[in-house]
Amino acid sequence: MRFIDKRIISHFDYLLIIYILPLILLSHILISETNEILANKQLMYFTISIIAFFVVFILPIRKKLRLIPILYWIGIGLLLAVEFWGVTKLGAKRWLSVPLLGTTMQPSELIKPIYILMLGYLIHSKPPPKDGYNLKDFLHISFYILLPFILIAKEPDLGTALIMLLVGYGILFIVGVNWRIWASIVLVIGISSPVIYTYLIKDYQKKRIADFISEKPSYHVQQSIIAIGSGGLTGKESENATQTQLKFLPIATSDFIFAYLVERYGFIGAFGLLVIYILIIIHLLTMNYYYKDDYIIRVFASGLALLIFLNMSVNILMVIGFAPVVGLPLPMFSYGGSSFINFIVIFAILENLIAFKYMDMYNFERKL
């Protein structure tokens, strides 16, 4: 048994952990400088996430792949429950109250790892042919992509819904779909865009778009740009970071933490953060090469890479005024429990899939 354990641990992807640790450390330093109470809460989230990581890592995911569709439909059930029994905050009904605990949970966050696993299960069950999936297979997988998208967009949480939609179709693009299907989709989207904007987008979402394309950015973005500009090349000392310390920069520990990072550490700090994210994304995407015959790993690694890339891109573009303010956190960097723990759980699932890839082979050798 010790022999098996050593071989499983030897396949653990330590490089991913090495990349993530600087993000967590720097995030905690920034939050500690602005709000000690939130920093202490963040330490609690770190503790919970470590426990969650080890619990998820030892689960027999590969042996129980047939349970993935059941988990997917449970997630869909929770999204449907939001429609009928959801808790409304700030005009959006996205949460469910948790009995006895006196707190709420957000099903749209919980379903993310299950959603990517479901796509991995579908593609693993029927891998794409040499020229990519045909229309029938594409529509079959699209059903599992569009269903959560519609339910989450209806809450309304268009930012999360679009991220999940792009992750789903991004995975299909990486795995392989016939090029004629993509050409048709681009054509349909181009023709239907005016109808979507007129009838399907909420008034407050239209206002965000209008604010974005107007000459004058919103107050939040104005203060964010001032903070970024004042950081210069190397940034300022904590007490001199006036935009954050004097509370001109709103939500400096969560949605606009990137602006505080630049005010504090300047262009060099921002560049270093982007390098870390790029290294994580490239590392995840290279798994398509190293595990080219294992569609579960390929899909999950690609889905995680896209999830990080899209959240990171939208958040940073939003902070510098190049995208509408949609409230998406910077992955594993912004303050927040549910998002951080969720990303750590997703990493734990991927580490599980990698480390236990050869488990059946180990068991066979042991019997011999």
KASULVEN-V224954 format. One record per residue. SS is DSSP state (h for helix, s for strand, l for the rest). PSI is psi in whole degrees, 0 to 359 (* if undefined). D_LAST is the distance of its C-alpha to the last C-alpha in Angstrom with 2 decimals. Layout:
# KASULVEN-V224954
SS_PSI_D_LAST, SS_PSI_D_LAST
This chain:
# KASULVEN-V224954
l_321_13.93, h_322_16.37, h_315_14.06, h_315_13.59, h_318_17.33, h_320_18.34, h_326_16.68, h_313_18.34, h_330_21.60, h_337_21.47, l_359_21.93, l_136_24.86, l_90_28.10, h_334_30.34, h_323_33.08, h_317_33.99, h_320_34.64, h_322_36.71, h_323_38.83, h_324_39.42, h_317_40.52, h_325_43.84, h_313_44.79, h_316_44.36, h_312_46.19, h_321_49.10, h_314_49.47, h_323_49.78, h_313_52.35, h_316_54.50, h_324_54.41, h_325_55.22, h_337_58.29, h_327_59.66, l_103_58.66, h_327_57.26, h_314_56.68, h_325_54.50, h_320_52.64, h_321_51.80, h_322_50.65, h_322_48.48, h_324_46.78, h_318_46.01, h_322_44.48, h_316_42.37, h_314_41.08, h_318_40.31, h_324_38.55, h_316_36.29, h_314_35.29, h_321_34.85, h_310_32.70, h_325_30.14, h_313_30.22, h_323_29.66, h_326_27.00, l_1_24.62, l_144_25.27, l_66_22.48, l_314_24.59, h_326_22.06, h_342_20.75, h_35_24.41, h_329_26.02, h_345_27.80, h_347_29.81, h_314_31.41, h_325_34.19, h_316_35.07, h_322_35.45, h_314_37.52, h_333_39.90, h_318_40.23, h_319_41.32, h_321_43.77, h_320_45.04, h_321_45.78, h_323_47.66, h_324_49.66, h_329_50.39, h_322_51.99, h_323_54.51, h_323_55.67, h_18_55.05, l_155_54.65, s_130_56.37, s_128_58.85, s_131_59.30, l_37_61.61, l_3_62.20, s_137_58.57, s_93_56.55, s_354_52.98, s_156_51.88, s_137_50.95, s_142_51.95, s_115_49.21, l_146_50.43, l_327_50.78, l_345_49.86, l_30_53.15, s_183_51.65, s_161_50.77, s_156_47.78, l_102_47.79, h_329_45.57, h_334_46.02, h_318_44.09, h_328_41.38, h_346_40.65, h_306_40.04, h_324_36.27, h_321_35.78, h_313_37.94, h_321_35.88, h_321_32.60, h_317_34.25, h_321_35.17, h_319_31.63, h_316_30.40, h_316_33.06, h_325_32.43, h_321_28.62, h_327_29.26, l_86_31.67, l_155_31.55, l_145_34.89, l_180_35.74, l_321_36.86, l_14_40.45, l_168_39.63, s_143_39.94, l_182_42.84, h_320_45.48, h_311_43.82, h_322_40.52, h_315_42.55, h_324_44.69, h_312_41.73, h_325_40.18, h_328_43.73, h_317_44.26, h_342_41.60, h_316_43.22, h_329_46.82, h_306_46.52, h_328_45.86, h_312_48.25, h_315_51.08, h_321_50.49, h_320_50.37, h_330_53.34, l_346_55.31, l_318_55.04, l_142_56.38, l_71_53.88, h_327_54.26, h_307_52.75, h_319_49.35, h_315_49.49, h_322_50.18, h_313_47.43, h_323_44.87, h_313_46.40, h_325_46.17, h_314_42.59, h_309_41.61, h_335_43.43, h_320_42.47, h_315_38.79, h_323_39.71, h_317_41.70, h_318_38.80, h_319_36.29, l_114_38.83, s_145_41.74, l_134_44.29, h_333_47.19, h_328_49.83, h_317_48.61, h_319_49.10, h_319_52.54, h_320_53.56, h_315_52.49, h_319_54.54, h_314_57.52, h_317_57.33, h_318_57.05, h_320_60.00, h_323_62.18, h_355_61.30, h_314_61.52, h_322_65.17, h_318_64.43, h_315_61.44, h_320_63.60, h_318_66.56, h_337_64.98, h_345_61.44, l_134_61.81, l_160_63.26, h_319_66.56, h_332_65.08, h_322_62.49, h_323_65.37, h_320_67.17, h_319_64.24, h_318_64.28, h_318_68.08, h_323_67.93, h_317_65.40, h_351_67.51, l_162_70.77, l_327_72.27, l_119_72.01, l_165_68.53, l_167_68.07, h_315_68.86, h_312_65.18, h_322_64.57, h_311_67.85, h_325_66.96, h_316_63.46, h_322_64.95, h_316_67.42, h_317_64.65, h_316_62.64, h_325_65.80, h_345_66.82, h_332_63.51, l_213_64.40, l_318_62.11, l_357_60.85, l_188_61.75, l_163_63.70, l_157_63.34, h_315_62.39, h_341_65.96, h_356_67.38, l_74_65.12, h_326_67.99, h_321_66.75, h_311_63.91, h_329_65.52, l_10_68.73, l_20_66.78, l_323_68.13, l_112_64.58, l_154_63.30, l_44_59.69, l_342_58.99, l_350_55.75, l_266_54.15, l_327_55.25, l_29_57.41, h_334_55.40, h_322_55.11, h_319_58.91, h_321_58.85, h_314_56.15, h_321_58.47, h_324_61.51, h_319_59.74, h_3_57.85, h_195_59.63, h_323_58.43, h_317_56.01, h_318_54.27, h_317_54.11, h_318_52.72, h_319_50.05, h_316_48.96, h_322_48.81, h_317_46.72, h_312_44.11, h_316_43.97, h_319_43.80, h_318_40.91, h_313_38.95, h_314_39.80, h_317_39.00, h_317_35.66, h_318_34.75, h_330_36.01, l_344_34.07, h_340_30.85, h_335_31.96, h_313_31.28, h_332_28.07, l_47_26.42, l_339_28.37, l_359_25.77, l_95_25.17, h_336_28.36, h_311_27.70, h_315_27.79, h_312_30.56, h_315_32.76, h_318_32.38, h_317_32.99, h_318_35.93, h_318_37.32, h_318_37.26, h_316_38.91, h_321_41.60, h_315_42.15, h_314_42.78, h_314_44.88, h_316_47.08, h_316_47.70, h_312_48.45, h_312_50.71, h_317_52.69, h_312_53.18, h_317_54.43, h_323_56.59, h_316_58.03, h_326_58.89, l_7_60.71, l_16_62.55, l_3_60.79, l_153_59.24, l_152_60.46, l_113_59.64, l_358_56.84, l_29_55.31, l_130_51.83, l_160_50.40, l_121_49.10, l_125_45.29, l_19_44.16, l_316_47.61, l_151_50.21, l_140_50.75, l_135_49.26, h_308_46.57, h_316_45.23, h_315_44.88, h_309_43.27, h_321_40.74, h_317_39.95, h_320_39.20, h_321_36.96, h_320_35.02, h_318_34.68, h_322_33.36, h_320_30.87, h_316_29.60, h_316_29.22, h_322_27.38, h_312_25.02, h_323_24.42, h_310_23.81, h_326_21.68, l_16_19.30, l_321_19.22, l_19_15.63, h_316_14.44, h_322_12.57, h_320_10.73, h_314_9.95, h_321_8.75, h_316_6.45, h_322_5.09, h_320_5.39, h_323_3.80, l_*_0.00
